[in-house]
Amino acid sequence: MILSMTGFGRGTAVLNGREITVELRSVNSRYFEYSSRIPRSCSYMDSRLKKQLNERVTRGKVELSMTIQNVEAADAEVTVNMELARSYQKALRNLSEKLCIKNDVTVSTLTRFPDVLATRHADVDEEQLWADVSAVTAQALDNFIAMRAAEGAKMKADVESRLCFLEERVGRVETLSAGRVEAYTSRLYEKLRTILEDRSIDDARVLTEAAIFGDKTAVDEETVRLRSHIAQYRSILELDEPVGRKLDFLTQELNRETNTIGSKCQDLDITRTVVDMKAEIEKIREQIQNLE
């Protein structure tokens, strides 16, 4: 399955009196990178969450955010972090004095700051909470990967269409280059007749020059390798594993062979074809940069 590295997934459930919501977002990255925004009370499970994600996601910069709300508040105890509240009050007072603005701090203002108020529930079973969070994370992962797969399918179709275009252009290069040596030999004979007039032409020398020209400008090996790379590309696109790095390498090889053809041939039509091929390879490269 071809997966994009960008995606979003959300999971939510009410389990054991808690409403748990987990959201996953990702963007491109060469490796797997993990970051999280989770409640402090859940910090002990952060490494477990990273491992759970990494088991199903191998590349991409993934951000996990989590909220937990208790829907059964009968056993809840609300505590106030007085030291933190005083620090916020002092900071706001200093800000008011320096900016010469009214200090209208109220209790409601202070309680809006993070961690001033905390709700504590008695006898929290950390392993049970982890099991609940893990289940919701798995749900978010399913949705996250489904979105990545849908995007990946579109990208795969686009790349396949560009490979067909590239293959057609390789055939055009083969056709255009087929008669180059004969055409060069004819031009060389014509030029020598003009220069030498009635004097005889050394056929052996002409054929030697034609052979040298043919050897320098032959692109048979390059077109064979291009067709091989295109076939490999198609095979890799069918693999049920991360393929981004493999395709990145093959794209470099496609570009290298195309550049070699361009440097060998001075034929205008072949040069134009090579320009078309390079433009298409660049579009392929842009697509596969986003594949896992």
C-alpha angles and dihedrals in degrees: 000000000000111000130194117224092227119076150126132221135174133196129182136171142153108238128169093347095313130106105216123191124184124184126188127198129175141184134183121299135154090235140019109285123180132197131164145195107200136148115278090239088064098048090107090068098049095100090049091052091051091051092048091054095043091056089067103022119058103170136028139065103274125193120195121197124185137186127187123193124183111228094184106062101166093104096038122125118199115210131188123221096217096181092054092045090053090049091053091047092050092048092050092047091053090047090051092051095047095047094038094231131135116278103222098162113156134179088260089055093053095047090058091065117095118274097001088114121035130184114214125192120202121248100005108192102220094195092050090048090050091050090052093046091047091053092051091045089053089053091050090048092053091053091042094053092043089058091046090050093050091051091044092054090055091049092048091053091049093049092048091054090050091050088056089052091048092049091052090052091050088056089050091053090051091051094046094047095047096084100033097104093049091047091048091050091051092049091048092051090048092050093048092049089054092049100039096037106185097000118106122263121230101235093190091056091048092051090048091053090047091051092051090049091049092050093050095047102036112127099177093111092048094050091047090052091046091054089048092051091049090052090049090049091056092048093051092049087063095053120112094224140070107298106170098103094045092051091046090058093046091049089056089051092050089052093047094052091046091051090051091054090050093051094048100048126065092180109123095219092050090047091054090048091050090052089053091049094050091050091051093047089052090054090050090050091053090053099047091048085074096050123103 
